[in-house]
Amino acid sequence: MDFDYIIVGGGSAGSVQASRLSARSANNVLLLEAGMDTPPGRVPEDILDSYPGVAYFKPDYIWGALKVHIQPVPHNAPERPPLRQYEQARVMGGGSSINGQLANRGSPNDYDGWGRAGAEGWNWEACLPYFRKVERDMDFDGPYHGKEGRIGVRRIFSDLWPGYARAAAEAFEKAGFEYIADQNGEFKDGYFPITISNVYDRRVSAAIGYLDSVTRQRENLRIVSNTRVKEILFEGTKAVGVVAVQGGSEETYRAREIIICTGAIHTPAMLLRNGIGPAGHLKEMGIEVRADRAGVGQNLHEHPAVAISAWLPPEARLNEITRRHIHVGLRFSSGLHDAPPGDMFAVSVTKSAWHAIGDRLGTILAWVNKSYSKGQVVLNSADWQAEPTVEFNLLSDRRDLDRLMDCYKRLAGFHASPEMQAASSNAFPSSYNETVRKVGTVTTRNKIITKVAGGLLDGPAWFRGFLIRRAISEGDDLDVLMTDDAALEDYIRRSVTGVWHASCTCRMGTEDDPMAVTDNQGRVYEVEGLRVVDASLFPSVPCANTNFPTLMTSEKIADAILAG
């Protein structure tokens, strides 16, 4: 079966590609998605939900076998850090169908930096029109905003915030931070109502926005779900098709161009399995070298994160007005290591998990918004079904550790403020450890266990403190961490986690740059007919959740493709 374009992956980038390329009736387009489809009228309720805590951790929507190393991996030592689950979407719409719905863009300096790194035509001035093209802003107009895009965005303003969010905002203001009504306007430090891809208290995923009923009725667009690509077919160095597997049956599809949109972990793995990557590694895996590109799978970025949580009295908890759990954001500058402005980010989370314990815990989650530590994605097998080895190496660059330690002290200071003390108590170090992950899996057993534990947390204060110390914080004490830098460093190294912003593993750059994988339109060097369009293209991770930069990137490259 022949097509003009085969799009592999129906996530944020793939949904944009399918919509925009099929808008030209002369183009025959095939979209292949490994997970389930979510067509209009049949979007699961937990995906539509404003509160994402169920969808994000539901086994039906993620690559369940994907495990990663978060901490640095010492390759010359016998002990390796533990493997952790790393939730990556396997559903139409990709991450936009399960994520926290945060719709931020990053700093103009991020994109100017992309241009300086060799991605010609990707400076802020060139990217802003495509951010505007993505969105339909329901609150603001003007030069920063779009009003006709496929993704509706809005904010929940302070009159609807629950008590914990209001207290966090008051603490930020008392600490000297300016209130900013529009997070995606002028980029500067301050606190603000978080911009969300959400309309009428319902998620707007890329699949909902770009693969709507009208788009799906196009005769030149075919969408096939629950289908994995086993192999990219080549004639010499030209990609000419794919072999796809659905329910145990193989199907061969041919096209004049293959567009890989499977994300910063699975895209480099697919290129490596098909002979595109570092020659030494490919030979080690027994894979014939088709294109020796050293950068494939390298330069892996994430935003290293930490958190402090606290018990909330009933009046400070999530109210009945909205299911949203994140209302207030804070962007600030560390002033350390010559980091750029706005290099740190924090959010106030009023509901920490889907279950009864989460109802009673508020959290300030913070991360290094401009991180320097780099990791890698490599194969551990040539088997097309095997997950790759993923090493994030978070905090391997001391600049990230120093800024996160400084940030943690700020978080503790916020929780110690009179404003937050009035809306919370029993602040404690919290992390997304294996115990939290297991309890966070949506099961009837966990629902029962957490209901009992949640009731106990609302009991006597002395017993609540005992439960938090022994069962939730696993023995780490906030007072100790605030008075002992060695203990704080040890804790942060142990508990650091990512925030599902994997990126930069197939970065754009000039052809003579040995670590660049694609040109500035996502075309893979040294082969023909093969393009990458997803967060793996980023030369560096922006100061933002990666979903909207990914949508912008796909819109921009779709225009380039249509322009010929």
C-alpha positions in Angstrom: 0.0 0.0 0.0 1.6 3.3 -1.1 1.4 6.7 0.6 3.1 10.1 0.3 3.8 10.2 4.0 3.9 7.6 6.7 3.8 9.1 10.2 5.1 6.7 12.9 3.6 7.8 16.3 0.3 9.5 16.9 1.5 11.6 19.9 1.7 15.4 20.0 4.0 15.8 17.1 2.4 13.0 15.0 -1.1 14.4 15.5 0.0 17.7 14.1 1.8 16.2 11.2 -1.2 14.0 10.3 -3.6 17.0 10.4 -1.5 19.5 8.6 -0.1 17.2 5.8 -3.5 15.7 5.0 -5.1 19.1 4.8 -3.6 19.2 1.3 -5.8 16.8 -0.6 -3.0 15.7 -3.0 -1.2 14.1 0.0 -2.0 10.5 0.9 -1.1 10.2 4.6 -0.9 7.2 6.9 -0.7 7.6 10.7 0.5 4.6 12.7 0.0 4.6 16.5 1.2 1.9 18.9 -1.5 2.5 21.5 -5.3 2.8 21.5 -7.2 5.4 19.4 -9.3 8.1 21.1 -11.7 9.3 18.4 -14.3 12.0 19.1 -17.1 10.7 21.3 -14.9 7.8 22.5 -12.2 9.6 24.5 -11.9 7.8 27.9 -13.2 9.8 30.8 -9.9 9.6 32.7 -8.1 11.2 29.7 -10.7 14.0 29.4 -10.5 14.6 33.2 -8.9 17.9 34.3 -7.2 16.0 37.0 -4.5 13.8 35.2 -3.4 11.7 38.1 -5.3 8.6 37.0 -4.5 8.7 33.2 -0.8 9.3 33.8 -0.3 6.2 35.8 -2.9 3.9 34.1 -1.1 0.9 32.6 -3.4 1.0 29.5 -1.8 4.3 28.4 1.9 3.8 29.0 4.8 1.7 27.9 4.8 -0.6 30.9 8.2 -2.3 30.3 10.1 1.0 30.0 12.6 1.3 33.0 15.3 3.9 33.2 18.3 4.9 35.3 17.7 8.4 36.8 20.9 8.8 38.7 24.4 8.8 37.1 25.5 5.3 36.0 29.2 4.5 37.0 30.2 2.2 34.2 33.4 1.2 35.9 31.7 0.2 39.2 29.9 -3.1 40.0 26.8 -1.3 41.5 24.4 0.5 39.2 21.5 2.8 40.4 18.1 1.2 40.5 15.9 1.0 37.5 12.7 3.0 37.8 9.4 3.1 35.8 9.4 6.1 33.5 5.9 6.8 32.3 5.8 7.4 28.5 2.5 7.6 26.7 1.3 4.8 24.5 -2.1 6.2 23.3 -3.3 8.5 20.6 -2.2 12.1 21.4 0.8 10.8 23.3 1.9 12.7 26.3 -0.7 15.4 25.7 -3.4 12.7 26.5 -2.0 11.9 30.0 0.2 14.9 31.1 -0.5 17.7 33.5 -1.8 19.9 30.8 0.7 22.7 31.5 1.0 24.9 28.4 4.1 26.9 28.8 6.6 27.8 26.1 10.0 28.6 27.7 12.3 31.5 27.3 13.1 33.4 24.1 16.7 32.7 25.1 16.0 29.0 24.7 15.2 29.3 21.0 17.9 31.9 20.3 20.2 29.3 21.8 18.9 26.7 19.3 19.8 29.0 16.5 23.3 29.6 18.0 23.8 25.8 18.3 23.3 25.3 14.5 19.5 25.0 14.1 19.2 27.7 11.6 15.8 29.4 11.5 14.8 28.3 15.1 15.4 31.6 17.0 12.6 33.1 19.1 11.4 35.4 16.4 10.9 32.4 14.1 9.3 30.2 16.7 6.8 32.6 18.2 4.4 32.6 15.2 4.1 28.8 15.6 3.4 28.9 19.3 0.6 31.3 18.3 -0.6 28.9 15.6 -0.9 26.1 18.1 -3.2 27.9 20.6 -6.6 29.3 21.0 -6.1 31.5 24.0 -9.3 32.1 25.9 -8.0 34.8 28.2 -5.4 37.0 26.4 -4.9 38.6 23.0 -2.0 40.6 21.5 1.4 39.8 19.9 2.2 36.8 22.1 -1.1 34.9 21.6 -3.1 33.0 19.1 -6.9 33.0 18.9 -7.5 30.4 16.2 -5.3 27.4 17.0 -6.3 23.8 17.5 -5.4 23.7 21.2 -7.6 25.8 23.6 -5.7 27.3 26.5 -6.8 29.2 29.6 -6.0 29.9 33.2 -7.8 29.5 36.5 -7.5 32.8 38.3 -7.1 33.4 42.0 -10.8 33.8 42.9 -11.2 30.0 42.2 -8.0 28.8 43.9 -8.2 26.4 46.9 -6.7 27.4 50.2 -3.3 25.7 49.7 -2.8 27.4 46.3 -3.7 30.8 47.8 -1.3 30.3 50.7 1.5 29.4 48.3 0.8 32.5 46.2 0.9 34.7 49.3 4.2 33.1 50.4 5.7 33.7 46.9 4.6 37.4 47.1 6.0 37.8 50.6 9.3 36.5 49.3 9.4 39.3 46.8 8.0 37.8 43.6 5.9 39.8 41.3 2.4 38.6 40.2 2.2 38.0 36.5 -1.3 37.4 35.1 0.0 36.0 31.8 2.7 33.4 32.1 3.2 33.2 28.3 3.5 37.0 27.8 6.8 38.7 28.6 9.3 36.2 30.0 10.2 37.3 33.5 10.4 36.0 37.1 7.2 35.9 39.1 4.2 33.9 40.1 1.2 33.3 38.0 -1.9 31.2 37.3 -0.7 28.3 35.3 -1.6 28.2 31.6 -3.3 24.9 30.8 -4.5 23.1 27.6 -7.9 22.7 29.0 -11.4 24.1 28.0 -14.5 24.0 30.2 -12.6 21.8 32.7 -11.7 19.2 30.1 -8.4 18.2 28.7 -7.6 19.3 25.1 -5.0 16.8 23.9 -3.3 17.0 20.5 -5.5 14.1 19.4 -8.6 16.0 20.4 -7.4 19.3 18.8 -5.8 18.0 15.6 -7.5 14.7 14.9 -11.1 16.0 15.2 -14.1 14.6 13.3 -13.6 16.8 10.2 -9.9 15.8 9.9 -10.7 12.1 10.4 -13.3 12.2 7.5 -10.6 13.1 5.0 -10.3 10.4 2.4 -6.6 11.0 2.1 -5.9 10.2 5.8 -5.7 6.7 7.2 -5.3 6.2 10.9 -4.2 2.8 12.2 -3.9 2.3 16.0 -2.6 -0.6 18.2 0.2 -1.0 15.6 4.0 -1.1 16.1 6.6 -0.5 13.5 9.0 -3.4 13.4 11.4 -2.1 10.7 12.0 0.9 8.4 12.5 -0.4 4.8 15.4 1.0 2.8 16.5 0.9 -0.8 20.2 1.7 -0.4 20.2 4.8 1.8 16.6 5.8 0.9 13.8 5.0 3.3 10.9 3.7 1.3 8.5 2.2 3.8 7.9 0.4 7.0 6.9 -3.1 8.3 4.1 -2.7 10.8 2.7 -5.3 13.2 -0.8 -5.4 14.5 -2.2 -8.3 16.5 0.6 -10.6 15.3 0.1 -9.8 11.6 2.6 -7.9 9.6 1.8 -5.3 7.0 4.2 -3.5 4.6 3.5 0.1 3.8 5.5 2.2 1.3 5.8 6.0 1.1 8.1 8.6 -0.4 8.8 9.9 3.1 8.8 8.4 6.6 8.3 10.7 9.6 9.3 9.4 13.0 7.4 10.9 15.9 7.9 8.4 18.7 9.6 10.7 21.3 13.0 11.3 22.7 13.4 7.7 24.0 11.8 5.6 21.3 12.9 7.6 18.2 16.6 7.2 18.7 16.1 3.5 19.5 14.2 3.1 16.2 17.0 4.8 14.3 19.6 2.7 16.0 17.8 -0.5 15.3 17.7 0.5 11.6 21.4 1.2 11.3 21.6 4.9 12.0 23.8 5.9 14.9 27.3 5.5 16.3 29.1 2.9 14.2 30.8 1.3 17.2 27.6 0.8 19.1 25.8 -0.6 16.1 28.5 -3.1 15.3 28.5 -4.1 19.0 24.8 -4.9 18.6 25.3 -6.8 15.4 23.5 -4.1 13.3 24.7 -3.1 9.9 25.8 0.5 9.8 23.6 2.5 7.4 24.7 6.0 8.6 27.4 6.7 11.1 25.9 9.5 13.2 27.4 9.7 16.6 24.7 11.9 18.1 21.8 9.4 17.9 20.7 8.7 21.4 23.2 11.1 23.0 22.5 14.6 24.6 19.5 13.2 26.6 18.0 16.1 28.7 15.5 16.2 31.5 14.4 18.6 34.2 15.7 17.3 37.6 13.0 17.8 40.3 12.5 17.7 44.0 9.4 18.3 46.2 8.2 19.1 49.7 4.7 18.0 50.8 2.5 18.8 53.7 -0.8 17.7 55.3 -3.8 19.9 54.4 -6.7 20.6 56.7 -10.1 20.1 54.9 -10.6 23.9 54.2 -7.3 24.1 52.3 -7.9 21.1 50.0 -9.2 20.9 46.5 -12.6 22.4 46.2 -15.6 21.3 44.1 -15.2 24.2 41.6 -12.6 22.4 39.4 -10.8 19.1 39.1 -7.6 20.9 38.4 -4.9 20.3 41.0 -2.1 22.7 39.8 -3.1 26.4 40.0 -0.1 28.5 40.8 3.4 28.5 39.1 6.6 30.3 40.1 9.4 31.1 37.7 12.6 32.4 39.3 16.3 32.8 38.7 18.9 31.0 40.8 21.7 33.5 40.2 24.1 30.6 40.4 26.7 29.4 37.9 25.9 32.1 35.3 22.6 30.3 34.6 20.2 32.3 32.4 17.2 34.2 33.9 14.2 32.0 34.8 16.3 28.9 35.2 14.1 27.5 38.0 10.4 26.6 38.1 7.9 25.5 40.8 4.3 24.6 41.0 1.8 24.4 43.9 -0.1 21.1 43.8 -3.2 20.9 45.9 -3.9 17.2 45.2 -0.8 15.1 45.3 -2.2 11.8 44.0 -5.5 10.3 42.7 -6.2 8.5 46.0 -7.4 9.4 49.5 -3.9 10.1 50.7 -3.2 12.4 47.8 -6.4 14.3 48.6 -4.9 15.2 52.0 -1.4 16.2 50.9 -0.3 19.4 49.1 3.1 19.7 47.4 5.4 22.3 46.0 7.2 20.6 43.2 10.2 22.3 41.7 12.8 21.6 39.0 15.8 23.0 37.3 14.2 24.6 34.3 17.4 24.9 32.4 19.4 21.8 33.2 22.9 20.9 32.1 23.3 17.2 32.9 23.2 14.9 29.9 22.4 11.3 29.5 22.0 8.8 26.7 19.7 6.2 25.0 21.4 3.0 23.7 20.3 -0.4 22.7 20.6 -3.4 24.9 19.4 -5.7 22.1 18.7 -5.5 18.4 15.3 -7.0 19.0 12.7 -4.5 17.8 10.4 -5.2 20.8 13.0 -4.6 23.4 13.1 -1.3 25.4 16.4 0.6 25.1 18.8 1.3 28.0 18.1 4.9 29.2 20.5 6.7 31.4 19.4 10.2 32.4 22.5 10.9 34.6 20.5 13.6 36.5 22.8 15.9 38.6 25.9 14.6 36.9 26.6 18.3 36.3 27.3 19.9 39.6 25.6 23.1 38.5 22.3 21.3 38.5 22.9 19.9 42.0 23.9 23.3 43.5 20.8 25.0 42.1 18.5 22.2 43.3 19.9 22.4 46.8 19.4 26.2 46.8 15.8 25.6 45.5 15.0 23.1 48.2 15.9 25.6 50.9 13.6 28.0 49.3 10.8 25.5 49.2 11.3 24.8 52.9 11.2 28.5 53.6 7.9 28.9 51.8 6.3 26.1 53.8 7.7 27.7 57.0 6.0 31.0 56.2 3.0 32.1 58.3 0.9 32.1 55.1 1.5 28.4 54.4 1.5 27.4 58.0 -2.1 28.6 58.2 -3.0 26.2 55.3 -0.8 23.2 56.0 1.3 21.4 58.6 3.7 18.5 59.0 5.9 19.5 56.0 8.1 16.7 54.9 10.6 15.7 52.1 8.6 13.9 49.4 9.7 12.0 46.3 8.4 9.8 43.6 10.0 6.7 45.0 9.0 3.1 44.2 6.6 2.9 47.1 4.8 6.0 45.9 4.7 4.6 42.4 3.3 1.3 43.5 0.6 2.9 45.6 -0.1 5.3 42.7 -1.0 2.5 40.3 -4.8 2.6 39.8 -6.1 -0.6 41.5 -9.0 -1.5 43.8 -6.5 -2.7 46.4 -4.7 0.6 46.4 -8.0 2.5 46.6 -8.9 0.6 49.8 -5.4 0.9 51.4 -5.2 4.6 50.7 -8.7 5.2 52.0 -7.8 3.7 55.3 -4.5 5.6 55.5 -6.1 8.8 54.5 -8.6 8.6 57.4 -5.7 8.0 59.8 -3.9 11.1 58.5 -7.0 13.1 59.6 -6.6 11.7 63.1 -4.7 13.2 66.1 -1.8 15.5 65.1 0.8 13.3 67.0 -0.3 10.2 65.1 -0.3 12.0 61.8 3.3 13.1 62.4 4.2 9.5 63.3 2.6 8.2 60.1 4.3 10.8 57.9 7.8 10.1 59.4 7.6 6.3 59.4 5.4 5.5 56.4 5.5 8.3 53.9 8.8 10.2 54.1 10.7 7.0 54.8 12.6 8.6 57.7 14.0 11.7 56.1 13.6 14.8 58.3 13.2 18.3 56.8 14.8 20.0 59.9 17.9 17.8 59.5 18.1 18.6 55.8 17.9 22.3 56.4 20.8 22.3 58.9 23.1 19.8 57.2 24.2 20.5 53.6 25.9 17.0 53.4 22.6 15.4 54.4 20.7 17.6 51.9 23.0 16.7 49.1 22.7 13.0 49.9 18.9 13.3 50.0 18.6 15.1 46.7 21.0 12.8 44.9 18.9 9.8 46.2 15.4 11.3 45.6 15.9 13.4 42.5 13.5 12.5 39.7 12.5 13.8 36.3 9.2 15.3 35.3 8.7 13.4 32.0 10.5 16.0 29.9 12.9 13.7 28.0 14.3 15.5 25.0 17.3 16.3 22.7 18.4 12.8 21.6 18.3 13.4 17.8 19.2 17.1 17.8 19.1 19.5 14.9 22.3 21.0 13.7 24.6 21.5 10.8 25.8 18.5 8.8 29.4 19.0 9.8 28.5 18.8 13.5 29.3 15.2 14.4 26.7 15.2 17.1 23.8 16.6 15.0 21.4 14.0 13.7 19.1 16.0 11.5 19.0 19.3 9.6 16.8 22.2 10.6 13.7 20.5 9.1 14.2 17.2 10.9 15.7 15.4 7.8 18.0 12.7 9.0 21.6 13.1 7.7 23.2 10.6 5.3 19.8 9.0 4.4 16.9 10.1 2.2 13.2 10.0 2.8 13.5 9.9 6.6 12.5 12.7 9.0 12.3 13.0 12.8 9.7 15.3 14.3 9.4 15.3 18.1 11.2 16.5 21.3 14.3 14.5 20.3 15.0 17.3 17.8 15.6 20.0 20.5 19.3 21.1 20.7 18.7 21.8 24.4 15.8 21.4 26.7 13.7 24.6 26.9 12.6 26.3 30.2 9.2 24.7 29.8 7.2 21.5 30.0 8.0 20.0 26.6 4.5 19.5 25.2 3.9 22.9 23.7 7.5 23.3 22.3 6.9 19.9 20.7 3.6 21.1 19.1 5.3 24.3 18.0 8.1 22.3 16.4 5.7 20.0 14.5 3.7 22.9 13.2 6.9 24.6 12.0 8.2 21.5 10.2 4.8 20.8 8.7 4.9 24.2 7.1 8.4 23.5 5.8 7.2 20.1 4.3 4.2 21.7 2.6 6.4 24.5 1.2 8.5 21.8 -0.5 
